């Protein structure tokens, strides 16, 4: 079963309505181990854009504070080939073969040609493949004993419609390189956008885990999506920008906007996770704030200061949901000169979030033009 949605939260809500997944959405789990195909074994069929985009995606997921591990992907590639090169096509032939035989012109010729190959495998071929698949499932299970999630390119290359029409079987097979094994190995998957190339070509990644771990995948996916910086409407360029979505707060929760060391992957993000905070979204303030790198703060922290209208910048923040009792504990532990006040977000929403006392910014470095603390840290100054 496949669900398509604009956000991870929407997809998980739909899944919860039809399948009652184990667990619930939450913040990015701590000490997360994500495996990726070893660099020398990655397949992109010569698409340098896709290869570069995957490398960029690895940097983005690494910025979340997870541990990345390279693994030998050969067992997964072998399982992927079984889907169409093995006897599983015979199951499709068994289902619709008689219809195709009676109405050959009613089926697309490419689809017909693929399904017709299902009449060829013998029972012995099927049993050999079943046994080999069990061996590959055992290898997959052993892999997930040491990691939490597998991250792969959603597709290894981007093709034009004309290219696929000219060579449909081979190129469609290429597109399934990192996904054709998923059902056979009984895995759950979450595909997300990652990078939009300068020519508009999209590239995405897929997070995989054993069936039943949908909540874990969704928790990872929502943090990754926020980290990409892609707006929700990025893949729909002809449409006007989408209005900001309201935080998906539960009745017993409050939202807090964090701007610095509490961001995903930053040193104090664990304080939020320890209180079972849920990541909601990445947002920006109205252009009425200045951001300062506070001197001598350990770990390094910024201070967000509201200024006269028109003299500030829009600053990136993350919204996290906390239960009311946890919100109180979180606020009570905030040391001066930081405090919790009311921030105004782009679009007019107001939310509680970090602010700084004006006196503390005297002599502090103004980093507002970078647009946020993460950009400052990535620049190498934080």
N, C-alpha and C positions, 0 to 999 in steps of 0.2 A: 504494500500500500504506500502510495506517495502523496505527500501533501505539499502544496505550493502556497507560500504566504509572503507578505512583505517584510515581516520581522520574525525572529526566532520565537518571541513571546506569542505571536499569533499562531505560529505553527504548533507550538506546544499546547496552547489552549485548545486547538482543534483536535490534537491527538488525545488530550485528556477527555474530550467529549466522546470519543469513539473507542478508546482502547484502555483507559485507566492506567497510564504509565506508572511504574514504580518511582517513588521519589517526587520531588518538586523542584522548581527552578530556584536557584540561589546564587550566591556570589561564586566567583571562580574558586574552586577548591584549592587548598594549599598543597604544596609539595607535589604538584601535578607533573606527571611524566608523559610527554607526547613523543611518539616515534614517527619518523619520516623515512622514506626510502633513502638508502645510502646514495651519496651524490653520484658516484660512478655508475650506479645502476638505474638512474632515473631515465625515463623515456619521454622525449618530447617531439620525436619525428622531425627534427630539424627546425622546430618553431622556436626561434630565439626569444621572441616576445614572451611566450609562455614560460620558458626557462627562467628568464629574468624576473617575471612576475612571481614565480614560485619562490625564488630567492628573497624577493621583497616581502612575501607573505611570511616566510620563516622569521625574518627580522621583526615583523609585527607581532607574531605570536610569542617570540622570545621576549619582547618588551613587556609582556603580561606577567613575567616572572616565572614561567614554567621551565622545566628541564627538557631540552630537546635531545633525542637519542636517534642516531642513524641505525637502521637495521637492513639486513639482507631481504630484499623484496621478492626474491625468486619464487617462493611458495605461493605468494599472492598472484603473481603474474601467471604462474602455471594454472592456478584455479580459474583465473579469468578466461584462459583459452578453452577450458573445458565447456564453457557455456555454449559456444557455437561450434567449436572444433570437435567436441565430444558428442555423446549420444543424447544429450538433453533436448536437442532439436526434435528427437523422435517423439517426445511428449507433445510437442505442438502438432506434429504430423498425425499423431493418434487422435488429437482433438478436432482438427479441421481438414485432415488429409482427404477424407471422402468428399467434402464440399469442394475442395480445390480440384480434385479429379473430375467432378461433375460440372464445375463452373470455372474453368481455368482463367477465362477472360474477366471474371469478376474480382480477381485479386491482383494487386499491384505486382508487376512482373518480378521486381526485386524481392518482395516479400515471398512470392510464390517460389522463386528459385531457392531461397534460403530454407523454407519449410520443407520443400521436396527432398532436401538432403536427409531429412529425418527418416526417410523410408529405407535408408541404406544400412545403418548400424545393426549389428546382430545382438542377440541376447548376451553373448559372451563379451562383446564390446561394452555393453551397458554395465555388466558386473565388474569388469576390469576398471571402468571409470568410477563406479561407486566405491570400490575399494581404495582407489587412488585419492578420491575426494576425502574419504575418512582420514587418510594419512595427512592430507593437507589441512584438514580441520584440526587435527591434533597439533600440527605445527603452528597453526594460527592461535590455538588455545594457549600453547606454551609461550607464544609471543606476548599475549595479553596478560600472562601471569606476571610479567616484569614491567608492563607499561599500563597507562590508564586509557590513552586515546591514540589512534593512528591518524595522521594528517597527510593527505595526498592531494595532488591537483585534481580538480573535478574532471577536467578533460586535459589531455596532454598537448593539444594543438587546436587552433581555431581555423576552420575551413569556411570558404564561401559556399553559398548554395550551388553555384555553378560547379565548383570542385567536387562536391558530394554527388551531384547528379551525374558527373562524368565517371566517377569511380565509387559507387555507393557502398558496395559490400566492404571493400578494404578500408575506406575512410570511416565508415560507421564502426567497424571493428576497432580501429585506432581510438575512436572517441571513448570506447568502453574499457580502455586499458586499465584504468584505476577504479572501475566500478563493476565490471562484469562478474567479479568474484564475490560481491557483497552478499547477494541472496544465497549463493551456494554455501558460503561459510557462516550463514545465519548471523550477519552483522546488522547493526543499525547505523544509519548514516545521516549526516546533516551537511548539506551543501550551502555555501555562503559566498557572496561576492567578496572579492579581495582587492582587485586593481582594475582600473579602467585605463587602457593605453591611450596615448595622445591621439590616436586615430579613431578612438571610440570602441575598440575591441575589448570586450570584457574578459576577465579571468577570475576564476574562483577556486576555492579549496573545499575539500570535504573532510569532515571529522568522522571517524568510524570507531565503533566499540561493539562488544558483544551485545546481542539482542537483550533488551530489558534495561539498558543503561541510557535511555533517551533523556532522562533528566540531567545526567552528567553532560551529555553532548550539548544539550540546550544551554546549560550554564556556561560551558566553554564557548559555544557559538555566539551568545549574546555579548560576551566580553570581547571576543575577536572582532565581531561586526562593529562594535563601538570603537575599537582601536584602529580600524581601517580609515576612519574619518569620512567614509562615504555617506552622503545623506541618503535617506530612504528613497528618494526619487532619482538616484544617480543613474539607474538603468532606464529611466523613462525621460530622456532629455527633451522630447517635444512637449511634455506636460509642464505646467507652471510648478514652481517649488511647492512641496507639500507643507502644510501648516504643521508646526510641532505637535507631536502626539502627547497627550497628557500622561504623566507617570502612571503606571499600572499599580496603584497603591491599594492595599487591602485596608479595610476599615480600621484595623488596629495598628496601622503603620504611619510613619511620617517620613518625608523625603528630606535628605540633606545633600547639598551641593558641595563637593570637595574640589579643591583647585590645585593642590600641590602634592605633598608627600603621602596623602591618602588615596591618590589615583591608582587605578589598576596597575600592578607591577611595581609600584613605588614602595619605599621602605616601610611606611606606616599603614599600607593597605590591609595588613594583617589585623590591625585594630578593628577595622570594620568587619572582617571575616569572623573574628573571634566573637562578635556580637550577632552572627548569622545575618549580616546585612545582605540585601539583594541588589545587584546592579540593575539599574533601570535604563539609563541611556546616557549618551554624551550630548551636551548642549552648549550653547554659547550665551553669554550675558548680552545685554544691550551695550552699546558703545559708551558706557558711562563709568568705566572703571579703569584703574591703573593697577598693574601687577609689579610687585617689587621683590627682588631676591633679598631676603632678610639676612643680614650679616651675622656670622657666628652662631647660626642655628644648627643644631645637630639632632637628627639628620637635617640636611639642607631643606629649607621651606621657603615658600613665597608668602607674600601678604597681599591680599586683594583690597583695594581702597576705592570707595565710591567717590567720584569727583564731579565737578560741575558739568552739567549736560553739554555734550559736544566736545569736551576736552579729554575724553577717554578712548578706550578701545574695547572691542568685543573680545572677551576672554573665554577660553574653553574650560568647561567644568564637566564633572561626572555627577550624575544623580544616583544616590543609593537609598534604598528603603530600609528603615529600621523599625522594629516594633517599638511602641511608645516607651516601654520601660527601658529598652536598650538605647533608645534615642537620648533619654535622660542621662544614662550612665556615660554615653559617648560625649555629650556636651559638657558634663561635669568634669571630664578629664582633660579638657582643652586648656593648655597653659597660655597666659598672656605673653605677648600682646595680641594673640589671636582670640577671636570670639565668634559666636554664631549670631548672625543678623539676617536680614531679609534681602535677598538678591532678586533682581529683575532679569529674567531671561528674554532672549530674542523672541518676539511674538507677544510679549506682555505678561507671560506667566511669572508669578512670584513664588519663591521657594526659600526655605531656610538654608543658610550656607555660611562658609568661612569668610570672615572679614578681618581686617587688621586695624589696630589703633593708629591714628594718623601719625603720632609722635614716633612710632617705630620705623616709619619710612624715611625719616631724616637721614640722609647720607646713604640710603640703600639704593642698589642698582635698579633702575626702571627697565623692566624687560617687557613692557606692554606690547611693543611693536611685534614681538614674536608670536603673540596671540595665545600663549599658554605656557604653563610650567613644563609640560612634556617636551615642547619644542625647544625650550631653554636647556633642559637636561640633555636632549639628543644633540644639541649644538656643541655640547662638551664643556659648558660653563657651569653646570650645576653639580 
